[in-house]
């Protein structure tokens, strides 16, 4: 049986890949369905935790920026509309983004549910998302709120330094290089990402608090928000998430 054009035919897929996918699906069959939203400011640890949750509960990870780019590249009807908006310097409408999520969650990889990261950013988006899911007969189960003090975030983010050619990362406080400002292996200078400066972080945090805190209130009224102490070490945050999602 040939699948969609351009992808491999089943008989051409190595047996070991087929077997591991079958085993994964069998393991996943017993997992409860989960539809999750991750909310938190930049640097709060969502990117660290989402792959762990995704694997543990067999969910698909929906990052709206990536999905938009994929839809534009695949020239889907919604992707074409999104490209028009972007080419004209406009923002992609909430309805378009919700439409792209609507298409994505129907894929087999999202059968057990999904993790939404970076969306909804506003209450209007949250309402549109709820309406779309309602039509599918589902709803958001849990909103994980990565709660962290701005001052801790500033220390976390502005202390990050990168070795550009290898991607090795350091932190002035938590993982300093042997010699300040240079890579341990090559001795080449380290750089700071443009987004990792205090000024950029301040404006991103202001935007986050203004736009997204009302979204947390919106879901709190539905009693589905779980507060996470995101300043804790990643392992402890992962354990906290495990407790929330297994209860």
C-alpha positions, 0 to 999 in steps of 0.5 A: 500500500503506497502512502501519500506521494513522496513518502516511503511505501510500507514494503520499503520501510526497514523491518526494525523501524516498522517493529519499533513503531508497532511496539510504540503504538501498542505501548501507547494504546493503553495511555490515556488521551491528553490534550495539553497547553504549555504556558510560560515565559521564555526560559521557563523550561517548556522546551525541556519538558515538552519532549519528555511529556510527548514521549511519556504520553504518546502525544504530538507536539504542536508548535504553531510557528513550525506548523505555519511554516510547514503549511506554507511549504506544503502549499496547503489551502491554509498555507497559501492564505497564511503566506499571502498574509505574511507577504503583505506584512500582516499577521496570520489571523487567529482563524487561520492558525486554529484551522491549521491546528484543526488539520494537525490534530486529525493526524494519526500521530495526534491520536492520543492527544497533543501538546500546544506550545506558544498558542493560545497567546490571547483569550480570543485565541483560547476561545476559538481553540475551544470552539474548534475542539468542541466541534471535534467532541474534545476539549483541553484537559490540562494547562501547565503553567510554568510559573517563575519569577522574572528575576530568576528568568533574567539570571537564567537567560542573560547568563547563557553563552554559546560556542557558535560553531559547535552549539556548546552552551555555557552559563556564567553561574550554572555551567561556566567555561573553564576560562571566562568568555572562551570555549573549553574545547577550542578556546574560541570566543563565546557569544551571547544570542541576540535574544538573551540580553536583559533588554530583549528579555524585558520586552518579551516578558512585558508582552508575555504578562500583558497578553498571556496572563488573561489566558491563564485566568480564562483557563483557571475559571475552567479549573484545568490549570496546574501551577508548576514551580518552574524555578526548580531543577528540570528533574523536579519539574518533570516529577511535578508534571508526572504527578499532575498528569497521572492524577 
